[in-house]
């Protein structure tokens, strides 16, 4: 937390050699009528759809779509420490996160080797988020693996990963303090915009990502890598918390729906 | 409430890229009509009785214009008569994409409540959204979307109709195909022209119509006069490969067949490309961004020195004449030094704005097509169509360019509005404000809504961070008739024997809060513009002349800068505070001077003034020792008749000791504040600098001084100031002033800048390492920014993002610099106009003057009495030129037997040349020295014109 993150330079904008009046006009992120590029209002989230238990082999798994951003999360564990045993903690479980993006996830097809800077950093952020939420002290000397893959990317990768992983952890039956819900918010024309899509993220909005434990209102992770005047910060965090609570409602519904289905299957 | 639907679209940028975006369709977008009972809207925009007298549509109706109608006929839409219009999102987006200025204007209209323009977000409405069909072009799809929305509206209004008042929607389009399809769909559709012409009650709207494409053919012959412009893609490729150059087109003021293109190179190296001949200029208009191609080296020419004005009435047919002109240019140019010459191959960006000018009425009486001559000589004449030529003749009008087809000699345009009859004071004032881009409209309601409510009084909350200085003997000293008093002073002796001096500046930033409409308007205006007899305020009058003005005997909020000084004017302590003051007296310079001089007066105010005056003298001496320049320029003041508002007398401004007293303390305050805000905010302080002029600027001054055997040193500001001080010629008392006037002309312009963006802060003229503007927030926006910075620095106010953003600050200072420059030009133009009025009423005058500059074919004469400068030409068109020998070294001009040098005393006759109504000018002719064939006999000065005036 609080660490400064390298500004993303995805799909570098090609600059026109001279100013052409039409093409240079950027996108209007928020119209006077209060609609965003995709027709949402400022506080509205994208449509969230999710399924739990998509893989049988893993201990827990979930698939989550938030608009056009789609992520798959798989959880193994808690199990014995693998690899270097030196990392073992005698009082709590170690959380191991791995984030990756599919080659076909963005508009430009691109090979993404494991362990590049961006995904290492994202993995670290996920790890920090879940260390704050999972009750690790229940499983000393063990390890919990969380693997998240972005299948399609349209903004808000971090938050979608967190939301998918939460469902996967719940599916694995690992106790958590609360759902961890994440959402990105941006700031345009003095208005906070909830759940940014890629077009908005790349349109020069200063965005903030927040992971929240909604019931207690604790912040698991807060990340911002753009300039923002401090007067606006409070409003922005407020908007992010509201958005996260919205996400948590949806996740809760998904979990309940899933439980119902499972209990019907098992005949309880 | 979200109906989500994703759609896929492909775009190309470089390679093929598939972009997937979500597109949500909603069912909570309302129609915005008063009539509607179905929609759950909170407020409505469109009126119930949308009536306009039209011979086509006798029923109440809403208009839906398509994109091209908005783009081309925005002048019509802006007319107050046109109301109840639905702007579809599709249209708004297309307009935004195609033309930023039109988009801005459209948005302004939408915001105006009385216009009843409603924006309908049809692209996100469940029932009006359509997908692009395979093989359908984007334009066709948009047209279909517009038709779809119109259809939805007509059905929606039918079903939700309550009072059966037959409300309908009318689609306006100029596209034949679109119109046909809309008719097939059963929509009410009209061409824009058709509809506007049907508005019987408002025939004047027809003139606002822009000429559309199909009409163009009738106007012009089919002969192609100009080469085709290249498409943008080719231009781009050409610029990349280096075969074309991109630059700003600058038409020549004197020669309509010549222009230069200023090509900005990397870093310092930028070049100028010369363009000659109509073909090569290829329909570029002044200030356009164009692409040029260099001609082969053997076709390069030199800029011609001839003055050519486009005189022909309608030269479309006689191309021969043009060829002749070209020939004439070539021959003249062949001998001299050649310059890179090129031709325009394409236009990258037009910078057309509405132009002021006058109509040349066509010879044929019934003709509706006329040529329009802009006031700016660099703009070509424009062909417009109007039926009111008879009324418009002799008026100043505004015209916008619509396009310039390749077979037309002149661009086509349309009439925007009339400013009034030419030569009238109000009209001319309007023209000069428009031509200098001075925002001068009345303040909008949105801006006025941020003014404090009257009656206004200081509340306890205001006092929280303020010091109460109401007990101090503060007074203000200003020119007579000044209503926007932004500074007041005090001086008192402290118990320890030192002096306390305070400069109190109106606390404008207390009333203008950052980011609101009032602030934005002030930031845009940048400065108050003072014209002769008129003031264009930067902030509304309630603030400028009342709440912010530090008038006497009322409590006012102020921002105070208080120093403790000893009697040698050394600053011991400086502090800044927001305060409340109560000025004890508002004095004029003369009144203050009188009080100081009158030994019998011994009240607090007078003593305070004497203390200030004493310190100011010391401060001034110190400043001059440091090398501050005292320059001179003649400023004139008009005595204006109180009833007719005509100038009745001219007077150069007098300077008194008290002028410099106030100035001295203002400088001191500015420097103290500059230091403070720079220390506190090294990255984003708004400062003012004055760069030293390049040595070559001084050439003319050095040569001039040398001719009188006076030496001027220009190594530093101090050397210059010292040598100016000792420069004197016996028997020529005015010499020193003339020299200072010349020195002023050598100087650079002082500019605002943001400290984070520059490293050189020095102010050359004032010899100060750092400087800013703090003391006139009522009339300069820079001061408001400085006030805000200082308030943050002393913890009296909170900061806001834009204040700390050096890029935004820098952009702001560029605007302020531009507005400042333009306001100065406007001021000068206003003085020039009033000078003309003055000489019109005075008739012909004989006056003595001095030669200020010597040119190849003329001398420039300064008349000290009026501060007037004029040119005496020696070669006139109708007379054989006298024998002229110009020596650039001295410089001197030998006319027949007489040689003119700088500073020579001459006698001239001054009259008004009204032969060109648009460009009236002062004409001067030589009386003394008498040169046969050149000078004119002194005309009799009409005694009836002069005598009565002397009695006043």
Interface residues (C-beta under 8 A of the other chain):
Chain A: X14 X16 X17 X18 X19 X20 X21 X22 X23 X25 X28 X31 X32 X33 X35 X37 X38 X39 X40 X44 X46 X47 X67 X68 X107 X108 X152 X154 X197 X199 X228 X229 X231 X232
Chain B: X2 X4 X6 X13 X14 X17 X18 X19 X20 X21 X22 X23 X24 X25 X26 X89 X93 X96 X97 X98 X99 X100 X107 X110 X119 X121 X123 X124 X232 X236 X239 X240 X246 X289 X348 X349 X798 X799 X800 X801 X804
